[in-house]
Amino acid sequence: MPDPASIFRSLGVTDDPRFVAPSSSAAGSVTSRSPATGDSLGHVKLDDAATYDRLITESHQTFLRWREVPAPIRGQVVRAIGEEFRTHRDTLGELISLEMGKVRAEGIGEVQETIDIADFAVGLSRQLHGITMPSERPEHRMYEQWLPLGLVGVISAFNFPNAVWAWNAMLAAVCGDVTIWKPSLLTPLTSIATNGIAERVAASMGHPGIFRLVLGTDDVIGERLIADKRVPLISATGSCRMGRRVGQVVASRLGRSLLELGGNNAVIVHEDANIDLALRSVLFSAVGTAGQRCTTTRRVILHESIAEQFLQRLVAAYKSIRLGDPLKEGTLVGPLINERAVESYLHAIAMAKEQGGKVLVGGERASLPGALSKGHFVLPTLVRAPSGNQLPIASEETFAPILYAFTYRELEGAIAMNNSVDQGLSSAIFSEAVRNTDRFVSPSGSGSDCGLAYVNLGTSGAEIGGAFGGEKDTGGGRESGSDSWKAYMRRQTCTVNFGGKFDLAQGIRFE
């Protein structure tokens, strides 16, 4: 197993005093463990309330300086950060695989996503433009401008311990903000490495303190962060339960929240679909990252005329999945993050059986040899819903590789099933007929009610150019591309009187 300390040295982030080697003991710390073997990767000392308050005070002073740097110059800092991540892409990707459990190709792909969003942010640094509009008053000019917001609190989950930070931090940086990052304590080593690279580059260019990392529990650090008026924006990625708490607390102080929460995503496969394409897409979206993506396909809705054929081929594909060491070439699915996730997986399958569902393949903990025997591996599972499509457990998001299969007769019924869950993140349809696909992405809004809608693509694998996020219980937030940069700035409407007369709007006279 790779040594995290040596990885840190190769990444140039050896100066963080919070990291303690696996062989040492550390009071007031958390232990990072490999989900593939259960072995300790190292200990990380947690920050306390005093450290947090000092960090926020220092960060505000940094913001006052950083906002004065022209946006294109801020973009040059982000460009250099992106290049550093490009240099260390594979090494950092392997650390993600080691600590989080996703396979090596996915770990490297996550860092590539960070590189891509840095590139996007560099271009954006010259396009933070407002609009001008005519004034009704003579010799007056009106325009809007976008200004730096301040401190941006980022709360991220374990499943994307690098990219989700980047979606926020790279955009916040070019917008003139300072990022305060509270990562998941399940992946603290990746967060230390990630933030350390960005901060090292920014400091070398004369701008230290733009990227801040605070490692702590929800009660000591999390609650302080979301309640802190000095942090005008909280961007939180995680469960719907967590999002409700963040939204309530931030709203109570009239702050802003950007929420990207759970998903219970469905794929509709119509009778005229390209079956080969649909099979490959559903398979990856359902089992990739061991089902631990918010965009994981959790429901497949099959036209009754092709359901039997599709399920037979999907079962065969499931049986061919290579499960094992996420760092080993050829492995397609790694472990779940911890034992609690395994228990959640087993509970969902038990409930599905109790509710009449039939397990077609999988449905149990995986047994692997050697060091992997202590890992958190489960078999990717396909469950067919009973006649009538009544399977209540399928309305809940279980962060594991469980796919529930349903059937339908009319497309309207399939779309209604897609929209029937509380979450509204990602969705997809496979059909060769434009009438069907346009019905799914109808401009009236009568099709998919999700924030992401794909045609002849799976539900996972969003590109950074489009704004990412969903509706309903998914929170309504948007991160990454498009105009999501506006969340990290404040808008100001300016009116300039360049004449010498006193004029009021709406024709009001005051003489």
C-alpha positions in Angstrom: 0.0 0.0 0.0 1.4 3.4 -0.9 2.7 5.5 2.0 0.7 8.8 2.5 3.8 10.5 3.9 5.8 9.8 0.8 2.9 11.0 -1.3 2.8 14.2 0.6 6.5 14.7 0.0 6.1 14.2 -3.7 3.3 16.7 -3.7 5.3 19.3 -1.8 2.8 19.5 1.1 4.9 18.3 4.1 4.5 21.4 6.2 1.0 20.8 7.5 1.4 20.0 11.3 -2.0 18.4 11.4 -0.9 15.2 9.6 0.6 12.5 11.9 2.0 9.3 10.5 0.1 6.0 11.1 2.7 4.8 13.6 2.3 7.8 15.9 -0.5 8.5 18.3 -2.3 11.8 18.4 -4.8 13.1 20.9 -7.7 15.1 19.5 -7.4 13.6 16.1 -9.2 11.4 13.5 -7.8 8.4 11.8 -7.9 8.1 8.0 -8.4 4.5 6.9 -8.2 2.7 3.6 -11.7 1.5 2.8 -10.1 -1.3 0.8 -8.1 -2.8 3.7 -9.2 -1.0 6.9 -5.6 -0.1 7.5 -4.7 3.3 9.1 -3.3 5.8 6.6 -2.5 8.4 9.2 -3.9 10.6 11.9 -5.1 14.2 11.5 -5.3 16.6 14.4 -8.5 18.5 14.6 -8.9 22.2 14.8 -10.7 23.8 17.8 -12.9 26.8 18.2 -10.0 29.2 19.0 -8.2 28.1 15.8 -11.3 28.6 13.8 -11.8 32.1 15.1 -8.2 33.0 14.4 -8.5 31.6 10.9 -11.6 33.6 10.1 -10.1 36.9 11.3 -6.9 36.3 9.3 -9.0 35.3 6.2 -11.0 38.6 6.4 -7.8 40.6 6.3 -6.6 38.5 3.3 -9.9 39.2 1.5 -9.5 42.9 1.9 -6.1 42.6 0.0 -7.2 40.0 -2.5 -10.2 41.9 -3.7 -8.0 44.8 -4.8 -6.1 42.5 -7.2 -7.5 42.9 -10.7 -9.6 39.9 -11.8 -7.3 38.9 -14.7 -4.4 38.8 -12.3 -6.4 36.6 -10.0 -6.9 34.4 -13.0 -3.2 34.1 -13.5 -2.9 32.7 -10.0 -5.6 30.2 -10.7 -3.8 29.3 -14.0 -0.6 28.5 -12.1 -2.6 26.4 -9.6 -4.2 24.4 -12.4 -0.8 23.7 -13.9 0.5 22.4 -10.5 -2.5 20.1 -10.3 -1.7 18.9 -13.8 1.8 18.1 -12.8 0.7 16.1 -9.8 -2.5 14.7 -11.4 -1.7 11.0 -11.2 -0.1 11.1 -7.7 -3.0 13.0 -6.2 -5.5 10.8 -8.0 -3.9 7.7 -6.5 -4.2 9.3 -3.0 -7.9 9.8 -3.6 -8.2 6.2 -4.6 -6.3 5.1 -1.6 -8.3 7.1 0.9 -11.8 7.2 -0.7 -11.8 3.9 -2.5 -12.8 4.9 -6.0 -10.8 3.1 -8.7 -7.5 4.7 -9.9 -9.0 5.9 -13.2 -11.8 7.7 -11.4 -9.4 9.2 -8.9 -7.2 10.6 -11.7 -10.3 11.8 -13.5 -11.4 13.7 -10.5 -8.2 15.7 -10.4 -8.6 16.3 -14.2 -11.9 17.8 -13.4 -10.1 20.2 -11.0 -7.7 21.1 -13.8 -10.6 21.7 -16.1 -12.4 24.0 -13.7 -9.2 25.9 -13.2 -9.0 26.4 -17.0 -12.6 27.5 -17.0 -12.0 30.0 -14.2 -9.0 31.5 -16.0 -11.2 32.5 -18.9 -13.9 33.6 -16.6 -11.5 36.1 -14.9 -11.8 38.3 -18.0 -15.6 38.0 -18.3 -17.0 39.0 -14.9 -19.1 41.6 -16.7 -22.3 43.5 -15.8 -24.7 45.1 -18.2 -25.6 48.7 -19.0 -29.1 50.0 -19.5 -30.6 53.3 -20.6 -31.8 55.7 -17.9 -35.1 57.5 -18.3 -33.4 60.7 -17.0 -31.3 62.9 -19.3 -27.6 62.9 -18.8 -27.7 59.8 -16.6 -26.0 56.5 -17.0 -27.0 53.1 -15.4 -25.0 49.9 -15.2 -24.5 46.8 -13.1 -21.3 45.5 -11.8 -20.3 42.4 -9.9 -18.1 42.7 -6.8 -16.2 40.3 -4.6 -18.4 38.8 -1.9 -16.0 37.9 0.9 -15.4 34.6 2.7 -16.9 31.5 1.1 -17.4 28.5 3.3 -17.2 25.2 1.5 -18.5 22.0 3.1 -17.8 19.0 1.0 -18.5 15.2 1.2 -16.2 12.3 1.1 -17.1 11.0 -2.4 -15.4 13.8 -4.3 -12.7 15.1 -1.9 -10.9 17.1 -4.5 -13.2 18.3 -7.4 -16.1 19.7 -5.4 -13.7 21.9 -3.5 -12.3 23.1 -6.9 -15.7 23.8 -8.3 -16.1 26.4 -5.6 -12.6 27.5 -4.8 -11.4 28.2 -8.4 -14.4 30.3 -9.2 -14.4 32.0 -5.8 -10.7 32.9 -6.3 -11.1 34.7 -9.6 -14.2 36.4 -8.1 -12.0 37.9 -5.4 -13.1 35.7 -2.5 -11.2 33.7 0.1 -12.3 30.0 0.6 -12.8 28.4 4.0 -12.9 24.7 3.4 -14.4 22.2 5.9 -13.9 18.8 4.2 -15.3 15.4 5.2 -13.3 13.8 8.0 -13.5 10.5 6.1 -11.0 11.9 3.6 -8.8 14.4 5.5 -5.5 13.5 3.8 -6.8 14.3 0.3 -8.0 17.7 1.6 -4.7 18.5 3.2 -2.9 17.7 0.0 -5.4 19.5 -2.3 -5.5 22.7 -0.2 -1.7 22.6 0.4 -1.0 22.6 -3.4 -3.3 25.5 -4.1 -2.1 27.6 -1.1 1.6 26.9 -1.8 1.2 28.2 -5.4 -0.8 31.2 -4.4 1.7 32.1 -1.7 4.6 31.8 -4.1 3.0 34.4 -6.2 2.6 36.8 -3.3 -1.0 36.0 -2.3 -0.9 33.8 0.8 -4.1 32.8 2.7 -6.6 32.7 -0.2 -7.3 29.0 0.4 -7.9 28.0 4.0 -8.5 24.5 5.4 -10.3 23.9 8.7 -10.5 20.3 9.9 -13.1 19.6 12.7 -16.3 18.0 13.8 -19.7 19.3 12.9 -20.4 20.4 16.4 -17.2 22.3 17.0 -16.4 23.6 13.5 -19.4 23.0 11.3 -22.0 24.7 13.4 -19.7 27.7 13.9 -19.1 28.0 10.2 -22.7 28.0 9.1 -23.8 30.4 11.8 -20.9 32.9 11.2 -22.1 36.2 9.8 -18.5 36.9 8.7 -19.0 34.1 6.0 -21.7 35.5 3.6 -21.9 32.3 1.5 -22.0 28.7 2.5 -21.7 26.1 -0.3 -22.6 22.7 1.1 -22.5 19.3 -0.7 -23.9 16.3 1.1 -27.1 14.7 2.3 -30.5 16.2 2.2 -30.6 16.1 6.0 -27.4 18.0 6.2 -28.6 20.5 3.7 -31.8 21.3 5.6 -29.7 22.1 8.7 -27.3 24.3 6.7 -30.2 26.0 4.9 -32.1 26.8 8.1 -29.1 28.2 10.0 -27.8 30.3 7.1 -31.2 31.6 6.3 -31.8 32.6 9.9 -28.8 35.1 9.6 -29.9 36.1 6.1 -26.9 34.7 4.5 -26.6 32.8 1.2 -26.4 29.1 0.8 -25.6 27.1 -2.2 -26.8 23.5 -1.7 -26.0 20.5 -3.8 -27.6 17.6 -2.0 -28.8 14.0 -2.6 -30.0 12.4 -5.8 -32.3 9.5 -6.6 -31.6 9.4 -10.3 -33.5 7.4 -13.0 -32.8 6.3 -16.6 -35.7 5.7 -18.9 -35.0 3.1 -21.7 -37.7 3.4 -24.4 -38.6 0.6 -26.7 -36.7 2.2 -29.6 -33.5 2.8 -27.6 -30.0 1.7 -28.7 -29.8 -1.1 -26.2 -26.0 -1.6 -26.4 -25.5 2.1 -25.7 -28.1 2.1 -22.9 -26.6 -1.0 -21.2 -23.1 0.5 -21.1 -24.3 3.8 -19.8 -26.6 2.4 -17.1 -23.9 0.0 -16.0 -21.3 2.7 -15.4 -23.7 5.2 -13.9 -25.1 2.5 -11.5 -21.8 0.9 -10.3 -19.2 3.6 -10.9 -17.6 4.8 -7.6 -19.4 1.8 -6.0 -22.7 3.8 -6.3 -21.3 6.6 -4.1 -22.0 9.5 -6.5 -24.9 11.9 -6.0 -25.5 11.3 -9.8 -25.5 7.5 -9.5 -28.3 5.8 -11.4 -30.5 4.2 -8.7 -33.6 3.5 -10.8 -33.9 2.1 -14.4 -37.4 2.4 -15.9 -37.7 0.0 -18.8 -40.4 -0.2 -21.5 -42.2 -3.5 -21.0 -41.4 -4.7 -24.5 -37.7 -4.7 -23.9 -37.5 -5.2 -20.2 -36.7 -8.9 -20.1 -34.0 -8.7 -22.8 -32.4 -5.7 -21.1 -32.4 -7.2 -17.6 -30.9 -10.5 -18.8 -28.0 -8.7 -20.5 -27.6 -6.3 -17.5 -27.4 -9.3 -15.1 -24.7 -10.8 -17.3 -22.8 -7.5 -17.3 -23.1 -7.3 -13.5 -21.6 -10.8 -13.1 -18.6 -9.7 -15.1 -17.7 -6.7 -12.9 -14.2 -6.9 -11.5 -14.3 -6.0 -7.8 -11.1 -5.4 -5.8 -8.1 -3.2 -5.0 -9.0 0.3 -6.4 -5.4 1.0 -7.2 -5.0 -2.2 -9.3 -5.2 -2.0 -13.0 -8.4 -3.6 -14.3 -10.5 -3.1 -11.2 -13.9 -1.6 -12.1 -15.5 -1.2 -8.6 -13.8 -0.6 -5.3 -15.1 -0.6 -1.7 -17.7 1.4 0.1 -16.3 4.1 2.3 -16.8 2.4 5.7 -18.7 -0.2 7.6 -21.7 2.1 8.2 -22.2 2.3 4.4 -22.1 -1.5 4.2 -24.8 -1.7 6.8 -26.9 0.8 5.0 -26.5 -1.3 1.8 -27.6 -4.5 3.5 -30.6 -2.8 5.2 -31.8 -1.4 1.9 -31.7 -4.9 0.3 -33.5 -6.4 3.2 -36.2 -3.8 2.9 -36.5 -4.3 -0.9 -37.0 -8.1 -0.4 -39.6 -7.4 2.4 -41.5 -5.1 0.0 -41.6 -7.7 -2.8 -38.5 -6.9 -4.8 -36.5 -9.7 -6.4 -32.7 -9.6 -6.2 -31.5 -10.6 -9.7 -27.8 -10.4 -8.9 -25.7 -9.3 -6.0 -27.3 -8.4 -2.7 -24.6 -9.3 -0.2 -21.2 -8.4 1.1 -18.3 -9.4 -1.1 -15.7 -11.9 0.1 -12.2 -11.0 -1.1 -8.9 -12.6 -0.3 -5.9 -11.4 1.6 -5.6 -7.8 2.9 -8.9 -7.0 1.1 -10.8 -9.3 3.3 -11.1 -6.5 5.9 -12.3 -4.0 3.3 -15.8 -2.7 2.9 -16.7 -4.5 -0.4 -20.2 -5.3 -1.5 -21.6 -6.9 -4.6 -23.2 -4.5 -7.1 -26.9 -5.3 -7.0 -29.9 -5.3 -9.3 -33.4 -5.5 -7.8 -36.5 -5.9 -9.9 -39.6 -4.2 -8.5 -42.8 -6.3 -8.0 -45.7 -6.1 -10.3 -47.3 -2.7 -10.0 -44.0 -1.0 -9.4 -44.6 -0.6 -5.7 -41.2 -0.5 -4.0 -41.0 2.2 -1.3 -37.3 1.7 -0.5 -36.5 2.9 -4.1 -37.7 6.4 -3.1 -34.9 6.6 -0.6 -31.3 7.4 -1.6 -28.9 4.6 -0.5 -25.3 5.5 -1.2 -24.3 2.1 -2.5 -24.4 0.2 -5.8 -28.1 -0.8 -5.8 -30.2 -0.4 -8.9 -34.0 -0.8 -8.9 -35.7 -1.9 -12.1 -39.2 -0.8 -13.0 -41.3 -1.2 -16.2 -43.8 1.1 -18.0 -46.1 1.1 -21.0 -46.5 4.8 -21.9 -43.7 7.4 -21.9 -45.8 9.8 -19.8 -45.9 7.2 -17.0 -42.2 6.7 -17.2 -41.6 10.5 -16.9 -44.0 10.6 -13.9 -42.0 7.8 -12.2 -38.8 9.7 -12.9 -40.3 12.8 -11.2 -41.9 10.9 -8.3 -39.1 11.1 -5.8 -38.2 13.9 -3.5 -34.8 14.6 -5.1 -34.3 16.2 -8.5 -30.6 16.0 -9.5 -29.9 13.9 -12.6 -32.1 12.0 -15.1 -31.7 10.4 -18.6 -33.7 8.9 -21.4 -32.6 6.5 -24.2 -34.6 6.7 -27.4 -33.9 7.2 -31.1 -37.1 9.3 -31.6 -36.8 13.0 -31.3 -40.4 13.2 -30.3 -39.7 11.1 -27.2 -36.4 12.8 -26.2 -37.9 16.3 -26.7 -40.8 15.3 -24.6 -38.3 14.4 -21.8 -36.5 17.8 -22.1 -39.6 19.8 -22.9 -39.1 23.6 -22.8 -42.4 23.9 -21.0 -40.9 22.0 -18.0 -43.4 19.1 -18.3 -40.6 16.6 -18.8 -37.9 15.7 -16.4 -38.0 17.9 -13.2 -34.3 17.4 -12.5 -31.5 19.9 -12.7 -29.6 17.6 -15.1 -31.4 15.9 -18.0 -29.5 13.7 -20.5 -30.5 12.2 -23.8 -28.7 8.9 -24.8 -26.3 9.4 -21.9 -26.1 8.1 -18.4 -26.8 10.1 -15.3 -23.1 10.4 -14.2 -20.3 12.2 -15.8 -21.2 15.9 -15.9 -18.9 18.3 -17.8 -17.6 21.4 -16.1 -19.0 23.8 -18.7 -22.6 23.4 -17.5 -23.9 24.5 -14.1 -24.2 21.4 -11.8 -27.0 20.9 -9.4 -30.6 19.9 -8.9 -34.1 20.9 -7.8 -36.5 19.9 -5.0 -34.7 18.2 -2.1 -31.4 18.4 -4.0 -31.3 22.0 -2.9 -31.5 24.2 -6.0 -27.9 25.2 -6.0 -25.6 25.4 -9.0 -21.8 24.9 -9.0 -19.0 24.7 -11.6 -19.8 26.1 -15.1 -22.2 28.4 -16.9 -23.0 31.5 -14.9 -22.7 29.9 -11.5 -19.9 32.4 -10.8 -22.6 34.9 -9.8 -23.2 33.0 -6.6 -19.7 34.0 -5.4 -20.2 37.8 -6.1 -22.6 40.6 -5.1 -24.4 42.7 -7.7 -24.4 46.5 -7.6 -26.6 48.8 -9.7 -24.9 52.1 -10.4 -26.5 55.3 -11.6 -24.4 58.2 -12.6 -25.6 61.8 -13.1 -23.1 63.4 -15.4 -25.2 66.5 -16.0 -26.0 69.4 -13.8 -29.7 69.0 -13.3 -31.8 67.5 -10.5 -34.0 64.9 -12.1 -36.2 62.2 -10.4 -37.4 59.0 -11.9 -41.0 58.3 -12.7 -41.5 61.9 -13.6 -41.7 63.0 -10.0 -41.3 66.8 -9.4 -39.9 68.1 -6.1 -39.7 71.9 -6.3 
